[in-house]
């Protein structure tokens, strides 16, 4: 059953949703901490 759960976690839809969530998080950080991204 663990293999089935891992397959669900690695499904393309979940990866796409994770990528959208990640990009949204970066945009939020860019708004809140613009100087942090300028230094990096």
Phi and psi in degrees as a GROMACS rama.xvg file:
@    title "Ramachandran Plot"
@    xaxis  label "Phi"
@    yaxis  label "Psi"
@TYPE xy
-66.1356  -34.8078  UNK-2
-66.4337  -35.7637  UNK-3
-66.4201  -40.9509  UNK-4
-65.1305  -40.6407  UNK-5
-66.8352  -36.3626  UNK-6
-63.9414  -38.6237  UNK-7
-67.3465  -37.8709  UNK-8
-66.7782  -31.3818  UNK-9
-98.822  17.0262  UNK-10
-69.0206  149.425  UNK-11
-55.8823  -38.6068  UNK-12
-63.5535  -42.0568  UNK-13
-66.7476  -37.8694  UNK-14
-65.8235  -39.9477  UNK-15
-65.5889  -44.4222  UNK-16
-62.5231  -39.9255  UNK-17
-64.2091  -38.6901  UNK-18
-67.2319  -39.3226  UNK-19
-66.6479  -41.6646  UNK-20
-63.9621  -39.2849  UNK-21
-65.7539  -44.0993  UNK-22
-66.0217  -37.0268  UNK-23
-65.9118  -38.2573  UNK-24
-64.8619  -40.8562  UNK-25
-64.9366  -38.2857  UNK-26
-64.8822  -38.9444  UNK-27
-64.9182  -44.1  UNK-28
-64.9633  -34.5806  UNK-29
-65.41  -33.062  UNK-30
-75.6501  -40.1764  UNK-31
-81.2772  -40.4116  UNK-32
-123.588  66.658  UNK-33
-64.1875  -35.1698  UNK-34
-66.9543  -29.2361  UNK-35
-64.4326  -41.7829  UNK-36
-75.4932  -24.6114  UNK-37
-71.2182  -34.6027  UNK-38
-73.5644  -33.4766  UNK-39
